[in-house]
């Protein structure tokens, strides 16, 4: 069973989910697009996405850092948006008393 760690809307009918899962004893990271079918309110996975072994996470993170730097350099992403995303991550880790 997949443990969804984060999800966000891709558009009006699809969402992206980041999950941890396991298959045949292998621990995996799954980034996948889900859609809402006409016959059910529950979203279903598409073939669009990637599944990689958790051991490849450092390489995935390197890729995301390089993408972020290039987006900022090309002014396709605002630094405020990056800071806001980082703050949400910190807020979620802080225990609520």
N, C-alpha and C positions, 0 to 999 in steps of 0.2 A: 504494500500500500504506500502510495506517495505521500510525503509530508510537504504540503505547500507552504513555502516560506514567504513568498511575495507574489502578488499578482497585480496587474494594472490593465486598463482598457487599451486595446490597440485601435479600435474603432467602435462603432455603434453595435456591432454584432460579434466581435471577437475580443478575447483577452489573452494576455501573455502570463503564463505561470512559471515560476521558478520553484522547483521541487527537489527534494532528496528522495531517492527511491533505491530499491535493491532488485537485482535480477540475477538469478542463478548464483547467489552468494556474492555478487559484485555490487559494491556501493556506488551509486551513480548520482550525477547532477543532471537534471532534466529541465531544459528551457523549451517550452512548447506553447503553441497557439491553440486555444480552445475556442469553439464556436457554439452557438445556441441553435440546435436543430429545430425545425418547424414542429416536430411531433413531441417535444419534451422541453420543460423549462430548465433541465439540468444540462450544463455545458459539457461538451465532449471534446476529446483531444483530436487534433488533426495530425497529419504526417509532417507538418511544417514545424521544425524545431531541431534541437540537438540533444543528444544524451552522451555524456562523457563520464569516464571514471573519475572519482573524487581526487585521485592522485594527479589529475591534470588541472586541478583548480588553480595552482600557481600560474600556469600558462594562460588560462582563461583570464585571470586577474590582470596579468601583464598586457594582454590584448585590450582589455577594457580601459586600462590606464592610458595606453597609446591612443585609443579611439577618443577618449576624453580630451587629451592634450591637443589632438588634431582638430577636434570640433571647436575647442576654445580658440586655437590659433586662427582657424578660418572664420571665426565669429559666427558659427552655426549654433553655438550654445552659450548662454550667459553664465558668467561665474556665479551669480546669485543663485541660479538654479542648482548648480553643483553644491554650493554651500547648504542650500535648503535640503537637498537630498541627504547630505552627510549629517545634518542636524537631526533629521527624522530617524536615521539609523542610531544615533547616539541616544535620542529620547526613548527609543524602543528598548534599548539595552538597560536603561536606568530603572531599577526596581521601584515600584510604586508602594509607598508605605501607608 
